Amino acid sequence: MKLVTLLPADQYVVVNKTILTEIDRKNLIHLYEPIIGFSAVSLYLSLWSDLDRLEIMSRDFTHHHLMSILKCSLDVIKQAREALEGVGLIKTYYKEGDINSYVYELYSPLSAAEFFNNPILNIVLYNNVGEEEYNFLKKMYRKVNIDLKDYEEITKILNETFESTSVPLVEVKSKETLPLNILSDIDFDLILSSIPKGILNEKAMNKKMRELIVNLAFIYDLDTLKMIELIRASLNERGGIDREVLRKNARKHYQFKCGNLPTLIYRVQPEYLKTPIGDNSKKGRIIGVFENTSPYDFLKSKYHGVNPPSTDLKLLETLLIDLELNPAVVNVLIDYVLKKNNNKLNHRYVETIAGQWKRSGIKTAKEAMDIAEKEHKKMQKTTDKKKVKNVTESPVPIWFDKKLEKDEISEEEAKELEELLRI
């Protein structure tokens, strides 16, 4: 990338590419500031205030203007700008001339729901503020759930309220966010020069591998030298980098250094995706277990309080970080697979179902339970049509049972229900 020198006389103009609200201002301070620092947030707010009354575009300013209002040097302003670029809040364009010119495009912060569901930002926030402050922030953004079980919805739809008219379509500005860019100090040139060509195949360092290395370095706080060491230990006989071995080595290093893992397997379902409080039915209580238990604790309960093996913990990490499934959905998936497979956690089978649920947009425990039951019934119909003989119907989770609320559930079902609700 071209080296650009920033001078006080350099001009800039701010262009708003989104719709900014007071909620965005709140999210910037509470969620982004612990990560990017107060200087970056102050710069963003200053650029926002530079916009015209319609918040579309600013007039021309010099960077001396920013130095005056922020009371800081150009170096601090540049670092703050780069932090904003890294988390997807601004894009910067540069034009060289007698007086250099910049264009700063503003984009919206992620919503609280998107932020807490982001596998990178979520972890970084947790690591920066600590468990107590993190839980406080989650409570502050929690969704208010009201039990509407005894209410009837009478909301009218659009065509019941208004008559249809022909209106020309107008292109209007919408809320826009940028994909997350991770600021990384990883020196890929140093990595390539430190590992002989005969050992590392340069084609192995493709775009996806570089992204994985940057993500691992960010999550596990690794510098280039430590990453070189881990890559060397993760090479296969063809000179390629084994992605899973690299993940494992990064996790082991972090755990040895810090004593625990910065992973989502210890988090519970986000508040905004939980069901309304007040459903005391047996099925409602089961959903409550899925929503308020971390995948780690849920799986540990299946091992009767013994720590699950590292291979199973890695599976949880894959489901939560790689596939970005929510904790309650992972719990339902684990419960479903263990029941259907005689307490065997077949990783390929789990990942196959997880991929389907991800493509189907499953986000809540109830959605996961519904799709599991639906797919099971579909498979049963296929089996019945083929009239397959001597096929024993596989057991299903207790929450499949439509008679769950009645007293006539079997002794075995009652025991399973008791064990599940005890988690």
C-alpha positions, 0 to 999 in steps of 0.5 A: 500500500502506498505510503501517504504523509498526512499534513495539517493543510490536507483537505478532506470531505465527509460523505455519509453512506448510511443513516445514522441515529442516536442508537448508533452513537450509543453503540459506538460508545458502549460497544466499540470504544472499549475496542478501538479507544476513545480517540477513534470514537471521538474522530468518528463523532467529529466527522459525523458532526462535520456533515451538513444539516441533511447529514449527506455531505460536508463542506471542505475541511483541513486536517488542522480543523480536526487537530483543533477540535480533537486537541491531538496530533496528526499521528493520533488522528491517523491511528484513530482513522485506521482503527475506524477503518479496521472495524468497518466504520469508515472508508478512506480515499486519497488524491495527491495534488498540490494540496492532498485531498481525502474523502471519508465515507461513514458507515453505521456501527453494527446493531447490538444484536449483530455485534454480540453475535459477531464471533470476533468483536464479541470475544474482543469486547469480552476480553477488553472489558472483563466478564462483569462489564460484559454481562452488564452491557448484555443486560443493558441491550437485552430485548424486553420479552412479554408473554403474549400467550393469552393475547390475540393479535389484532394488528391490521395489515397494510391493504386493510388500512390503505388503498393501493395507489401507483407511486413511482419508485425512488432510490433512497439511502439505506442503513449500510455497514461494512464487513469487519476488517481486522487490524493485523500486525502479521507480517506474511513476507516474514512468514514466507521468508522464515520458512524454506520454500522446500518446506512450505508450499507458497500456494498454501498461503492463499487468501483463505489461509491468510484470513484464518491466520489473521483471525487466529492471531487476533483471537489468541493474541499471537505475533508474527514470530509465534505464528511462524512457530505454530505454522511450522508445527502445522505443516503436512508432508505436501508443504501445505498448512493443516488448518485444523492442526493450526487451530489446535496449536493456536488454542493450546498455546493460548490455553498454556499462556492464559489458562483458559480459552477465549471462546464462545463455547462458554456463552449462552444464547443472546438475550434478544433471541430468547423466548418470552419469560413466563412459559412454565410448560414442560416444553417451555422449561426445556427451551429455557435450559437450551437458552440459559446453558452454555454449550460447554456446560450442556455437553459437560452435563452429558458426560455427567459432570466430567470435562468433555474431550478436546475433540468434542470441544473443538466441534463446539468451537467449529459450530459456534465460530466457523458456522456462527450458530447460536448457543441454544441452537448448538445445544438442541443439535447436540441433544438431538444427535446424542439421542438419535445415535445412542449417545455417540457424537458423530462429528460428520453427522453433526456438521452435516445437520449444522450446515443445513440449519445454517443455510435454513437461517436457524437462530433460536432454540424453538426453530432448531427443535421444529426443524429437527422434528420436521426432518425426522418425520420426513425421514420416517415417511421415506422409510415407510414408503420404501417399506423397509423391513427390520428397521428399528425406529431410532429414539428421539428427544423427549421434546418431540413428544406431543403428550409432554404436557400430560401425565401419561409419559413413560417412566423412561421419558420422565427420567429423561425430562428430569435429567434435562431440566436439571442441567 
